[in-house]
Each structure stands twice: as C-alpha cells, then as structure tokens.
C-alpha cells in the first residue's frame, strides 16, 4: 500500500489553487493527495483531525498520523517536496507565533491580493486520482 500525505486547502482561493497546481508538478513520486476544505470529504477529515481545529483560514497538512497548521504546514509540505526546498526547515528557527502571525496576515488578505474562484479547483483527468472525493 502506498503511504501518502493529505493537504486540505481552500479550493476557491486562487493563491491556494495555484500552490496546489505547483505541488502537483513538483511531486513526481505522488506522495501528496489533495482535498478542498469546502468539500464534504475535506470537512470530515478536518473534524477527524481534531475537534478543536476550526481554522478555515489555514492549510492543513496530514502526515504520518500528525497534522500541521499554518506556517508549520507550509514548511513541512515544502520540505517534503525535496530538493532545495528541504532548506526551508531553517524557518523553524523563527518562533512559531511570529511565523504564524505572518501566515495569518497573508491568509486574511489572500482573496483581495490573489482573487477568489466561483467554483472549487477541479482536477484534470490525469490528476483526478490525486484528489480525495
């Protein structure tokens, strides 16, 4: 059985959808699976992760029975992409509250900076198996 990690993302955010498309191109080993937070599956996963996680403004990364939020999720995902992205772990030296504050500022302004879709990102036929439904 293949072991994969799941990225729960905002499916109507242009920034988030663009980032997911980038990750699909970089993830040659297909270790990531994706699900929109707006989907029923995304909501079920979110509720299973932790009843206290009500962070609709955050990307959530599920990996090896752990979950990561906000800046920690971004750092873990990029580190798992590999290559030079592994160097991103150096950002963990910045205290988490400071990293997360910057993340939260971007998250709150993402629609005004990057725009919003009217529909969630739909996978192409080639990438359909990478999205959880």
N, CA, C and O atoms as CSV, one atom per row, in Angstrom:
chain,resi,resn,atom,element,x,y,z
A,1,UNK,N,N,0.839,-1.189,0.000
A,1,UNK,CA,C,0.000,0.000,0.000
A,1,UNK,C,C,0.878,1.243,0.000
A,1,UNK,O,O,1.839,1.332,0.764
A,2,UNK,N,N,0.549,2.189,-0.847
A,2,UNK,CA,C,1.302,3.436,-0.892
A,2,UNK,C,C,0.916,4.314,0.283
A,2,UNK,O,O,-0.264,4.458,0.604
A,3,UNK,N,N,1.908,4.895,0.917
A,3,UNK,CA,C,1.667,5.841,2.007
A,3,UNK,C,C,1.702,7.244,1.412
A,3,UNK,O,O,2.658,7.616,0.732
A,4,UNK,N,N,0.663,8.009,1.672
A,4,UNK,CA,C,0.653,9.379,1.165
A,4,UNK,C,C,0.176,10.325,2.241
A,4,UNK,O,O,-0.437,9.925,3.231
A,5,UNK,N,N,0.472,11.584,2.022
A,5,UNK,CA,C,0.070,12.660,2.921
A,5,UNK,C,C,-1.053,13.438,2.258
A,5,UNK,O,O,-1.169,13.459,1.032
A,6,UNK,N,N,-1.886,14.082,3.083
A,6,UNK,CA,C,-3.052,14.802,2.564
A,6,UNK,C,C,-2.918,16.288,2.883
A,6,UNK,O,O,-2.578,16.675,4.001
A,7,UNK,N,N,-3.189,17.100,1.885
A,7,UNK,CA,C,-3.198,18.549,2.034
A,7,UNK,C,C,-4.639,19.016,1.886
A,7,UNK,O,O,-5.256,18.842,0.835
A,8,UNK,N,N,-5.172,19.617,2.964
A,8,UNK,CA,C,-6.508,20.202,2.931
A,8,UNK,C,C,-6.313,21.691,2.644
A,8,UNK,O,O,-5.617,22.387,3.383
A,9,UNK,N,N,-6.934,22.173,1.560
A,9,UNK,CA,C,-6.696,23.544,1.117
A,9,UNK,C,C,-8.005,24.243,0.780
A,9,UNK,O,O,-9.044,23.599,0.629
A,10,UNK,N,N,-7.948,25.553,0.664
A,10,UNK,CA,C,-9.093,26.377,0.286
A,10,UNK,C,C,-9.261,26.288,-1.230
A,10,UNK,O,O,-8.475,26.861,-1.985
A,11,UNK,N,N,-10.280,25.575,-1.659
A,11,UNK,CA,C,-10.488,25.308,-3.077
A,11,UNK,C,C,-10.986,26.476,-3.898
A,11,UNK,O,O,-11.047,26.373,-5.123
A,12,UNK,N,N,-11.346,27.591,-3.266
A,12,UNK,CA,C,-11.789,28.755,-4.036
A,12,UNK,C,C,-10.770,29.894,-4.025
A,12,UNK,O,O,-10.986,30.931,-4.652
A,13,UNK,N,N,-9.686,29.703,-3.329
A,13,UNK,CA,C,-8.626,30.716,-3.243
A,13,UNK,C,C,-7.652,30.531,-4.409
A,13,UNK,O,O,-7.093,29.449,-4.590
A,14,UNK,N,N,-7.453,31.583,-5.192
A,14,UNK,CA,C,-6.525,31.497,-6.319
A,14,UNK,C,C,-5.094,31.196,-5.873
A,14,UNK,O,O,-4.398,30.415,-6.520
A,15,UNK,N,N,-4.654,31.805,-4.782
A,15,UNK,CA,C,-3.309,31.536,-4.271
A,15,UNK,C,C,-3.175,30.055,-3.899
A,15,UNK,O,O,-2.207,29.398,-4.283
A,16,UNK,N,N,-4.141,29.543,-3.159
A,16,UNK,CA,C,-4.098,28.148,-2.710
A,16,UNK,C,C,-4.138,27.186,-3.888
A,16,UNK,O,O,-3.370,26.224,-3.934
A,17,UNK,N,N,-5.023,27.439,-4.835
A,17,UNK,CA,C,-5.154,26.565,-6.004
A,17,UNK,C,C,-3.892,26.601,-6.867
A,17,UNK,O,O,-3.462,25.575,-7.395
A,18,UNK,N,N,-3.312,27.775,-7.003
A,18,UNK,CA,C,-2.052,27.876,-7.743
A,18,UNK,C,C,-0.942,27.097,-7.066
A,18,UNK,O,O,-0.118,26.461,-7.724
A,19,UNK,N,N,-0.932,27.156,-5.731
A,19,UNK,CA,C,0.090,26.425,-4.984
A,19,UNK,C,C,-0.110,24.921,-5.132
A,19,UNK,O,O,0.865,24.181,-5.257
A,20,UNK,N,N,-1.350,24.461,-5.119
A,20,UNK,CA,C,-1.643,23.030,-5.295
A,20,UNK,C,C,-1.190,22.586,-6.685
A,20,UNK,O,O,-0.613,21.508,-6.832
A,21,UNK,N,N,-1.444,23.398,-7.694
A,21,UNK,CA,C,-1.000,23.055,-9.046
A,21,UNK,C,C,0.521,22.973,-9.124
A,21,UNK,O,O,1.060,22.106,-9.811
A,22,UNK,N,N,1.212,23.868,-8.427
A,22,UNK,CA,C,2.675,23.819,-8.354
A,22,UNK,C,C,3.133,22.513,-7.692
A,22,UNK,O,O,4.035,21.839,-8.188
A,23,UNK,N,N,2.502,22.169,-6.574
A,23,UNK,CA,C,2.876,20.942,-5.868
A,23,UNK,C,C,2.650,19.701,-6.726
A,23,UNK,O,O,3.451,18.767,-6.685
A,24,UNK,N,N,1.580,19.683,-7.493
A,24,UNK,CA,C,1.314,18.548,-8.382
A,24,UNK,C,C,2.455,18.392,-9.379
A,24,UNK,O,O,2.912,17.277,-9.632
A,25,UNK,N,N,2.912,19.499,-9.941
A,25,UNK,CA,C,4.024,19.437,-10.911
A,25,UNK,C,C,5.320,18.958,-10.265
A,25,UNK,O,O,6.081,18.218,-10.889
A,26,UNK,N,N,5.581,19.369,-9.022
A,26,UNK,CA,C,6.837,19.031,-8.347
A,26,UNK,C,C,6.830,17.645,-7.703
A,26,UNK,O,O,7.890,17.058,-7.490
A,27,UNK,N,N,5.661,17.124,-7.398
A,27,UNK,CA,C,5.527,15.864,-6.659
A,27,UNK,C,C,5.546,14.675,-7.615
A,27,UNK,O,O,4.506,14.093,-7.921
A,28,UNK,N,N,6.734,14.326,-8.077
A,28,UNK,CA,C,6.898,13.243,-9.053
A,28,UNK,C,C,6.592,11.868,-8.453
A,28,UNK,O,O,6.199,10.954,-9.178
A,29,UNK,N,N,6.767,11.715,-7.155
A,29,UNK,CA,C,6.516,10.414,-6.516
A,29,UNK,C,C,5.060,10.259,-6.072
A,29,UNK,O,O,4.676,9.213,-5.549
A,30,UNK,N,N,4.265,11.286,-6.280
A,30,UNK,CA,C,2.838,11.282,-5.956
A,30,UNK,C,C,2.571,10.951,-4.489
A,30,UNK,O,O,1.680,10.164,-4.170
A,31,UNK,N,N,3.350,11.562,-3.609
A,31,UNK,CA,C,3.173,11.333,-2.170
A,31,UNK,C,C,2.060,12.179,-1.566
A,31,UNK,O,O,1.585,11.890,-0.468
A,32,UNK,N,N,1.639,13.232,-2.286
A,32,UNK,CA,C,0.587,14.105,-1.781
A,32,UNK,C,C,-0.765,13.747,-2.390
A,32,UNK,O,O,-0.871,13.384,-3.562
A,33,UNK,N,N,-1.791,13.862,-1.555
A,33,UNK,CA,C,-3.181,13.827,-2.000
A,33,UNK,C,C,-3.790,15.152,-1.565
A,33,UNK,O,O,-3.335,15.759,-0.596
A,34,UNK,N,N,-4.805,15.596,-2.271
A,34,UNK,CA,C,-5.365,16.919,-2.044
A,34,UNK,C,C,-6.868,16.829,-1.846
A,34,UNK,O,O,-7.537,15.981,-2.437
A,35,UNK,N,N,-7.390,17.715,-1.007
A,35,UNK,CA,C,-8.833,17.805,-0.810
A,35,UNK,C,C,-9.179,19.237,-0.430
A,35,UNK,O,O,-8.497,19.865,0.380
A,36,UNK,N,N,-10.242,19.733,-1.024
A,36,UNK,CA,C,-10.702,21.083,-0.730
A,36,UNK,C,C,-11.391,21.101,0.628
A,36,UNK,O,O,-12.138,20.185,0.973
A,37,UNK,N,N,-11.131,22.145,1.383
A,37,UNK,CA,C,-11.773,22.303,2.694
A,37,UNK,C,C,-13.282,22.490,2.540
A,37,UNK,O,O,-14.039,22.232,3.475
A,38,UNK,N,N,-13.719,22.938,1.356
A,38,UNK,CA,C,-15.138,23.152,1.122
A,38,UNK,C,C,-15.890,21.845,0.838
A,38,UNK,O,O,-17.118,21.805,0.914
A,39,UNK,N,N,-15.163,20.797,0.517
A,39,UNK,CA,C,-15.809,19.533,0.163
A,39,UNK,C,C,-16.269,18.773,1.407
A,39,UNK,O,O,-15.803,19.028,2.517
A,40,UNK,N,N,-17.171,17.858,1.201
A,40,UNK,CA,C,-17.652,17.022,2.297
A,40,UNK,C,C,-16.500,16.197,2.883
A,40,UNK,O,O,-16.381,16.065,4.101
A,41,UNK,N,N,-15.662,15.649,2.016
A,41,UNK,CA,C,-14.504,14.873,2.479
A,41,UNK,C,C,-13.542,15.746,3.262
A,41,UNK,O,O,-13.019,15.324,4.293
A,42,UNK,N,N,-13.304,16.963,2.783
A,42,UNK,CA,C,-12.437,17.901,3.490
A,42,UNK,C,C,-12.964,18.206,4.881
A,42,UNK,O,O,-12.198,18.250,5.844
A,43,UNK,N,N,-14.257,18.414,4.989
A,43,UNK,CA,C,-14.876,18.700,6.290
A,43,UNK,C,C,-14.780,17.491,7.229
A,43,UNK,O,O,-14.511,17.648,8.420
A,44,UNK,N,N,-14.997,16.300,6.696
A,44,UNK,CA,C,-14.888,15.080,7.511
A,44,UNK,C,C,-13.470,14.900,8.022
A,44,UNK,O,O,-13.260,14.589,9.195
A,45,UNK,N,N,-12.496,15.096,7.139
A,45,UNK,CA,C,-11.094,14.973,7.566
A,45,UNK,C,C,-10.751,16.009,8.616
A,45,UNK,O,O,-10.079,15.703,9.601
A,46,UNK,N,N,-11.203,17.220,8.414
A,46,UNK,CA,C,-10.946,18.296,9.358
A,46,UNK,C,C,-11.514,17.944,10.734
A,46,UNK,O,O,-10.856,18.160,11.751
A,47,UNK,N,N,-12.710,17.414,10.766
A,47,UNK,CA,C,-13.331,17.035,12.038
A,47,UNK,C,C,-12.633,15.852,12.699
A,47,UNK,O,O,-12.588,15.767,13.926
A,48,UNK,N,N,-12.083,14.932,11.889
A,48,UNK,CA,C,-11.361,13.785,12.444
A,48,UNK,C,C,-10.007,14.189,13.019
A,48,UNK,O,O,-9.528,13.594,13.984
A,49,UNK,N,N,-9.398,15.203,12.416
A,49,UNK,CA,C,-8.078,15.645,12.847
A,49,UNK,C,C,-8.110,16.044,14.316
A,49,UNK,O,O,-7.336,15.544,15.132
A,50,UNK,N,N,-9.011,16.941,14.627
A,50,UNK,CA,C,-9.082,17.459,15.986
A,50,UNK,C,C,-10.338,18.308,16.072
A,50,UNK,O,O,-10.527,19.230,15.278
A,51,UNK,N,N,-11.176,18.005,17.012
A,51,UNK,CA,C,-12.408,18.762,17.177
A,51,UNK,C,C,-12.165,20.231,17.444
A,51,UNK,O,O,-13.064,21.049,17.247
A,52,UNK,N,N,-10.969,20.584,17.888
A,52,UNK,CA,C,-10.647,21.972,18.199
A,52,UNK,C,C,-10.159,22.763,16.990
A,52,UNK,O,O,-10.062,23.989,17.048
A,53,UNK,N,N,-9.850,22.069,15.897
A,53,UNK,CA,C,-9.343,22.757,14.714
A,53,UNK,C,C,-10.525,23.352,13.954
A,53,UNK,O,O,-11.268,22.644,13.274
A,54,UNK,N,N,-10.675,24.623,14.081
A,54,UNK,CA,C,-11.739,25.338,13.374
A,54,UNK,C,C,-11.115,26.351,12.431
A,54,UNK,O,O,-11.735,27.353,12.076
A,55,UNK,N,N,-9.903,26.081,12.037
A,55,UNK,CA,C,-9.129,27.031,11.254
A,55,UNK,C,C,-9.457,26.939,9.776
A,55,UNK,O,O,-8.829,26.182,9.036
A,56,UNK,N,N,-10.422,27.695,9.362
A,56,UNK,CA,C,-10.788,27.711,7.946
A,56,UNK,C,C,-9.832,28.607,7.161
A,56,UNK,O,O,-9.854,28.613,5.930
A,57,UNK,N,N,-9.010,29.349,7.855
A,57,UNK,CA,C,-8.047,30.245,7.217
A,57,UNK,C,C,-6.678,29.582,7.081
A,57,UNK,O,O,-5.700,30.250,6.744
A,58,UNK,N,N,-6.599,28.297,7.335
A,58,UNK,CA,C,-5.305,27.633,7.340
A,58,UNK,C,C,-5.285,26.436,6.402
A,58,UNK,O,O,-6.294,25.759,6.199
A,59,UNK,N,N,-4.131,26.200,5.848
A,59,UNK,CA,C,-3.895,24.956,5.146
A,59,UNK,C,C,-3.613,23.912,6.227
A,59,UNK,O,O,-2.971,24.215,7.233
A,60,UNK,N,N,-4.082,22.712,6.024
A,60,UNK,CA,C,-3.853,21.640,6.994
A,60,UNK,C,C,-3.123,20.517,6.265
A,60,UNK,O,O,-3.530,20.091,5.185
A,61,UNK,N,N,-2.055,20.055,6.866
A,61,UNK,CA,C,-1.235,19.004,6.275
A,61,UNK,C,C,-1.277,17.791,7.195
A,61,UNK,O,O,-0.846,17.856,8.346
A,62,UNK,N,N,-1.804,16.683,6.674
A,62,UNK,CA,C,-1.896,15.434,7.426
A,62,UNK,C,C,-0.794,14.506,6.949
A,62,UNK,O,O,-0.712,14.162,5.770
A,63,UNK,N,N,0.054,14.107,7.892
A,63,UNK,CA,C,1.210,13.284,7.532
A,63,UNK,C,C,1.557,12.380,8.707
A,63,UNK,O,O,1.762,12.846,9.828
A,64,UNK,N,N,1.617,11.099,8.437
A,64,UNK,CA,C,2.041,10.120,9.446
A,64,UNK,C,C,1.303,10.295,10.775
A,64,UNK,O,O,1.924,10.381,11.835
A,65,UNK,N,N,-0.016,10.347,10.704
A,65,UNK,CA,C,-0.869,10.469,11.896
A,65,UNK,C,C,-0.640,11.742,12.707
A,65,UNK,O,O,-0.959,11.791,13.894
A,66,UNK,N,N,-0.090,12.764,12.069
A,66,UNK,CA,C,0.083,14.076,12.691
A,66,UNK,C,C,-0.560,15.110,11.774
A,66,UNK,O,O,-0.786,14.850,10.592
A,67,UNK,N,N,-0.851,16.273,12.325
A,67,UNK,CA,C,-1.330,17.345,11.476
A,67,UNK,C,C,-0.535,18.610,11.765
A,67,UNK,O,O,-0.058,18.838,12.877
A,68,UNK,N,N,-0.413,19.419,10.725
A,68,UNK,CA,C,0.320,20.675,10.798
A,68,UNK,C,C,-0.585,21.784,10.270
A,68,UNK,O,O,-1.325,21.588,9.306
A,69,UNK,N,N,-0.519,22.937,10.903
A,69,UNK,CA,C,-1.334,24.092,10.533
A,69,UNK,C,C,-0.451,25.284,10.193
A,69,UNK,O,O,0.709,25.359,10.599
A,70,UNK,N,N,-1.019,26.197,9.450
A,70,UNK,CA,C,-0.419,27.496,9.169
A,70,UNK,C,C,1.027,27.374,8.679
A,70,UNK,O,O,1.308,26.582,7.779
A,71,UNK,N,N,1.931,28.139,9.255
A,71,UNK,CA,C,3.313,28.159,8.766
A,71,UNK,C,C,3.982,26.802,8.904
A,71,UNK,O,O,4.815,26.438,8.074
A,72,UNK,N,N,3.634,26.057,9.929
A,72,UNK,CA,C,4.222,24.719,10.105
A,72,UNK,C,C,3.815,23.794,8.962
A,72,UNK,O,O,4.617,22.977,8.510
A,73,UNK,N,N,2.572,23.920,8.492
A,73,UNK,CA,C,2.113,23.114,7.360
A,73,UNK,C,C,2.905,23.459,6.098
A,73,UNK,O,O,3.348,22.567,5.374
A,74,UNK,N,N,3.078,24.739,5.843
A,74,UNK,CA,C,3.813,25.168,4.651
A,74,UNK,C,C,5.258,24.663,4.701
A,74,UNK,O,O,5.771,24.153,3.705
A,75,UNK,N,N,5.905,24.801,5.840
A,75,UNK,CA,C,7.294,24.351,5.983
A,75,UNK,C,C,7.398,22.851,5.773
A,75,UNK,O,O,8.286,22.391,5.055
A,76,UNK,N,N,6.510,22.079,6.385
A,76,UNK,CA,C,6.537,20.613,6.243
A,76,UNK,C,C,6.292,20.187,4.800
A,76,UNK,O,O,6.985,19.314,4.279
A,77,UNK,N,N,5.307,20.805,4.161
A,77,UNK,CA,C,4.990,20.451,2.769
A,77,UNK,C,C,6.184,20.731,1.868
A,77,UNK,O,O,6.607,19.859,1.110
A,78,UNK,N,N,6.727,21.938,1.944
A,78,UNK,CA,C,7.860,22.284,1.078
A,78,UNK,C,C,9.081,21.429,1.381
A,78,UNK,O,O,9.823,21.063,0.468
A,79,UNK,N,N,9.296,21.111,2.634
A,79,UNK,CA,C,10.400,20.224,2.989
A,79,UNK,C,C,10.202,18.849,2.348
A,79,UNK,O,O,11.160,18.229,1.885
A,80,UNK,N,N,8.950,18.378,2.326
A,80,UNK,CA,C,8.660,17.072,1.730
A,80,UNK,C,C,8.715,17.088,0.210
A,80,UNK,O,O,8.840,16.033,-0.413
A,81,UNK,N,N,8.624,18.272,-0.400
A,81,UNK,CA,C,8.790,18.363,-1.853
A,81,UNK,C,C,10.218,17.940,-2.210
A,81,UNK,O,O,10.460,17.341,-3.258
A,82,UNK,N,N,11.147,18.262,-1.323
A,82,UNK,CA,C,12.531,17.848,-1.521
A,82,UNK,C,C,13.347,18.857,-2.304
A,82,UNK,O,O,12.933,19.998,-2.509
A,83,UNK,N,N,14.502,18.413,-2.733
A,83,UNK,CA,C,15.412,19.297,-3.452
A,83,UNK,C,C,15.844,20.450,-2.559
A,83,UNK,O,O,16.024,20.283,-1.353
A,84,UNK,N,N,16.006,21.610,-3.158
A,84,UNK,CA,C,16.407,22.793,-2.397
A,84,UNK,C,C,15.347,23.218,-1.392
A,84,UNK,O,O,15.655,23.913,-0.424
A,85,UNK,N,N,14.102,22.807,-1.612
A,85,UNK,CA,C,13.027,23.164,-0.683
A,85,UNK,C,C,13.277,22.598,0.716
A,85,UNK,O,O,12.729,23.108,1.693
A,86,UNK,N,N,14.095,21.556,0.822
A,86,UNK,CA,C,14.408,21.000,2.152
A,86,UNK,C,C,15.047,22.045,3.064
A,86,UNK,O,O,14.949,21.957,4.288
A,87,UNK,N,N,15.695,23.024,2.461
A,87,UNK,CA,C,16.353,24.081,3.244
A,87,UNK,C,C,15.354,24.973,3.974
A,87,UNK,O,O,15.733,25.725,4.871
A,88,UNK,N,N,14.094,24.893,3.598
A,88,UNK,CA,C,13.075,25.748,4.216
A,88,UNK,C,C,12.923,25.459,5.706
A,88,UNK,O,O,12.394,26.289,6.446
A,89,UNK,N,N,13.378,24.297,6.150
A,89,UNK,CA,C,13.253,23.951,7.576
A,89,UNK,C,C,13.984,24.948,8.458
A,89,UNK,O,O,13.706,25.026,9.655
A,90,UNK,N,N,14.902,25.704,7.900
A,90,UNK,CA,C,15.599,26.727,8.673
A,90,UNK,C,C,14.604,27.759,9.231
A,90,UNK,O,O,14.884,28.417,10.233
A,91,UNK,N,N,13.454,27.893,8.583
A,91,UNK,CA,C,12.434,28.830,9.074
A,91,UNK,C,C,11.858,28.405,10.418
A,91,UNK,O,O,11.227,29.208,11.105
A,92,UNK,N,N,12.068,27.162,10.791
A,92,UNK,CA,C,11.610,26.706,12.105
A,92,UNK,C,C,12.374,27.389,13.235
A,92,UNK,O,O,11.955,27.337,14.391
A,93,UNK,N,N,13.489,28.026,12.905
A,93,UNK,CA,C,14.245,28.775,13.907
A,93,UNK,C,C,13.498,30.044,14.326
A,93,UNK,O,O,13.717,30.574,15.416
A,94,UNK,N,N,12.623,30.517,13.455
A,94,UNK,CA,C,11.791,31.680,13.800
A,94,UNK,C,C,10.693,31.183,14.730
A,94,UNK,O,O,10.053,30.175,14.430
A,95,UNK,N,N,10.461,31.850,15.837
A,95,UNK,CA,C,9.415,31.393,16.760
A,95,UNK,C,C,8.065,31.241,16.049
A,95,UNK,O,O,7.668,32.080,15.240
A,96,UNK,N,N,7.386,30.162,16.374
A,96,UNK,CA,C,6.120,29.827,15.730
A,96,UNK,C,C,5.087,30.964,15.781
A,96,UNK,O,O,4.424,31.209,14.773
A,97,UNK,N,N,4.926,31.656,16.895
A,97,UNK,CA,C,3.944,32.764,16.904
A,97,UNK,C,C,4.252,33.850,15.867
A,97,UNK,O,O,3.333,34.433,15.290
A,98,UNK,N,N,5.519,34.119,15.633
A,98,UNK,CA,C,5.907,35.129,14.642
A,98,UNK,C,C,5.622,34.611,13.232
A,98,UNK,O,O,5.052,35.327,12.408
A,99,UNK,N,N,6.026,33.350,12.952
A,99,UNK,CA,C,5.756,32.741,11.644
A,99,UNK,C,C,4.255,32.711,11.368
A,99,UNK,O,O,3.805,33.054,10.275
A,100,UNK,N,N,3.493,32.299,12.369
A,100,UNK,CA,C,2.049,32.167,12.175
A,100,UNK,C,C,1.361,33.518,12.003
A,100,UNK,O,O,0.376,33.623,11.272
A,101,UNK,N,N,1.868,34.542,12.666
A,101,UNK,CA,C,1.289,35.882,12.502
A,101,UNK,C,C,1.422,36.331,11.050
A,101,UNK,O,O,0.466,36.853,10.477
A,102,UNK,N,N,2.588,36.136,10.452
A,102,UNK,CA,C,2.799,36.480,9.048
A,102,UNK,C,C,1.878,35.640,8.162
A,102,UNK,O,O,1.261,36.158,7.232
A,103,UNK,N,N,1.791,34.351,8.455
A,103,UNK,CA,C,0.896,33.468,7.706
A,103,UNK,C,C,-0.547,33.987,7.780
A,103,UNK,O,O,-1.240,34.055,6.765
A,104,UNK,N,N,-0.989,34.351,8.980
A,104,UNK,CA,C,-2.372,34.807,9.191
A,104,UNK,C,C,-2.666,36.104,8.439
A,104,UNK,O,O,-3.774,36.294,7.937
A,105,UNK,N,N,-1.694,36.980,8.362
A,105,UNK,CA,C,-1.876,38.236,7.611
A,105,UNK,C,C,-2.115,37.912,6.136
A,105,UNK,O,O,-3.032,38.453,5.520
A,106,UNK,N,N,-1.294,37.035,5.577
A,106,UNK,CA,C,-1.459,36.642,4.174
A,106,UNK,C,C,-2.792,35.918,3.985
A,106,UNK,O,O,-3.506,36.174,3.015
A,107,UNK,N,N,-3.127,35.019,4.904
A,107,UNK,CA,C,-4.370,34.248,4.793
A,107,UNK,C,C,-5.599,35.157,4.795
A,107,UNK,O,O,-6.538,34.938,4.030
A,108,UNK,N,N,-5.590,36.150,5.634
A,108,UNK,CA,C,-6.748,37.051,5.724
A,108,UNK,C,C,-6.885,37.947,4.487
A,108,UNK,O,O,-7.990,38.368,4.146
A,109,UNK,N,N,-5.776,38.236,3.823
A,109,UNK,CA,C,-5.788,39.135,2.663
A,109,UNK,C,C,-5.738,38.371,1.328
A,109,UNK,O,O,-5.729,38.995,0.267
A,110,UNK,N,N,-5.706,37.039,1.369
A,110,UNK,CA,C,-5.463,36.262,0.150
A,110,UNK,C,C,-6.497,36.510,-0.940
A,110,UNK,O,O,-6.137,36.546,-2.117
A,111,UNK,N,N,-7.756,36.681,-0.593
A,111,UNK,CA,C,-8.778,36.919,-1.615
A,111,UNK,C,C,-8.592,38.292,-2.261
A,111,UNK,O,O,-8.749,38.431,-3.474
A,112,UNK,N,N,-8.261,39.298,-1.464
A,112,UNK,CA,C,-8.088,40.631,-2.052
A,112,UNK,C,C,-6.784,40.723,-2.850
A,112,UNK,O,O,-6.724,41.442,-3.847
A,113,UNK,N,N,-5.745,40.009,-2.426
A,113,UNK,CA,C,-4.473,40.026,-3.159
A,113,UNK,C,C,-4.517,39.174,-4.423
A,113,UNK,O,O,-4.047,39.603,-5.476
A,114,UNK,N,N,-5.078,37.972,-4.325
A,114,UNK,CA,C,-4.972,36.990,-5.405
A,114,UNK,C,C,-6.296,36.632,-6.062
A,114,UNK,O,O,-6.312,35.987,-7.111
A,115,UNK,N,N,-7.398,37.038,-5.463
A,115,UNK,CA,C,-8.699,36.749,-6.050
A,115,UNK,C,C,-9.298,35.452,-5.537
A,115,UNK,O,O,-8.686,34.688,-4.791
A,116,UNK,N,N,-10.517,35.251,-5.976
A,116,UNK,CA,C,-11.311,34.132,-5.488
A,116,UNK,C,C,-12.038,33.504,-6.670
A,116,UNK,O,O,-12.513,34.210,-7.559
A,117,UNK,N,N,-12.123,32.201,-6.678
A,117,UNK,CA,C,-12.853,31.476,-7.720
A,117,UNK,C,C,-14.318,31.376,-7.334
A,117,UNK,O,O,-14.671,31.470,-6.158
A,118,UNK,N,N,-15.159,31.185,-8.328
A,118,UNK,CA,C,-16.574,30.945,-8.019
A,118,UNK,C,C,-16.810,29.458,-7.745
A,118,UNK,O,O,-17.783,29.092,-7.087
A,119,UNK,N,N,-15.919,28.608,-8.252
A,119,UNK,CA,C,-16.008,27.165,-8.035
A,119,UNK,C,C,-14.679,26.649,-7.509
A,119,UNK,O,O,-13.632,27.257,-7.730
A,120,UNK,N,N,-14.732,25.522,-6.813
A,120,UNK,CA,C,-13.508,24.893,-6.312
A,120,UNK,C,C,-12.657,24.401,-7.478
A,120,UNK,O,O,-13.162,24.128,-8.567
A,121,UNK,N,N,-11.364,24.296,-7.225
A,121,UNK,CA,C,-10.423,23.756,-8.199
A,121,UNK,C,C,-10.844,22.341,-8.579
A,121,UNK,O,O,-11.039,21.494,-7.707
A,122,UNK,N,N,-10.984,22.089,-9.861
A,122,UNK,CA,C,-11.319,20.757,-10.338
A,122,UNK,C,C,-10.067,20.115,-10.914
A,122,UNK,O,O,-9.345,20.746,-11.686
A,123,UNK,N,N,-9.805,18.865,-10.546
A,123,UNK,CA,C,-8.614,18.204,-11.070
A,123,UNK,C,C,-8.776,17.857,-12.548
A,123,UNK,O,O,-9.884,17.635,-13.036
A,124,UNK,N,N,-7.665,17.818,-13.233
A,124,UNK,CA,C,-7.679,17.359,-14.619
A,124,UNK,C,C,-7.869,15.844,-14.599
A,124,UNK,O,O,-7.641,15.214,-13.566
A,125,UNK,N,N,-8.279,15.253,-15.707
A,125,UNK,CA,C,-8.426,13.787,-15.738
A,125,UNK,C,C,-7.141,13.058,-15.337
A,125,UNK,O,O,-7.202,12.003,-14.706
A,126,UNK,N,N,-5.996,13.603,-15.693
A,126,UNK,CA,C,-4.710,12.989,-15.357
A,126,UNK,C,C,-4.462,13.021,-13.849
A,126,UNK,O,O,-3.901,12.074,-13.296
A,127,UNK,N,N,-4.871,14.094,-13.183
A,127,UNK,CA,C,-4.603,14.249,-11.741
A,127,UNK,C,C,-5.764,13.851,-10.845
A,127,UNK,O,O,-5.673,13.972,-9.624
A,128,UNK,N,N,-6.831,13.389,-11.422
A,128,UNK,CA,C,-8.035,13.081,-10.655
A,128,UNK,C,C,-7.770,12.123,-9.496
A,128,UNK,O,O,-8.354,12.283,-8.424
A,129,UNK,N,N,-6.908,11.138,-9.689
A,129,UNK,CA,C,-6.621,10.151,-8.636
A,129,UNK,C,C,-5.879,10.754,-7.451
A,129,UNK,O,O,-5.784,10.123,-6.399
A,130,UNK,N,N,-5.356,11.953,-7.605
A,130,UNK,CA,C,-4.625,12.613,-6.530
A,130,UNK,C,C,-5.527,13.420,-5.605
A,130,UNK,O,O,-5.093,13.888,-4.552
A,131,UNK,N,N,-6.794,13.579,-6.010
A,131,UNK,CA,C,-7.747,14.341,-5.212
A,131,UNK,C,C,-8.714,13.404,-4.524
A,131,UNK,O,O,-9.263,12.493,-5.144
A,132,UNK,N,N,-8.919,13.635,-3.233
A,132,UNK,CA,C,-9.848,12.817,-2.476
A,132,UNK,C,C,-11.264,13.333,-2.699
A,132,UNK,O,O,-11.498,14.541,-2.731
A,133,UNK,N,N,-12.180,12.432,-2.850
A,133,UNK,CA,C,-13.576,12.835,-3.055
A,133,UNK,C,C,-14.457,12.259,-1.986
A,133,UNK,O,O,-15.666,12.489,-1.992
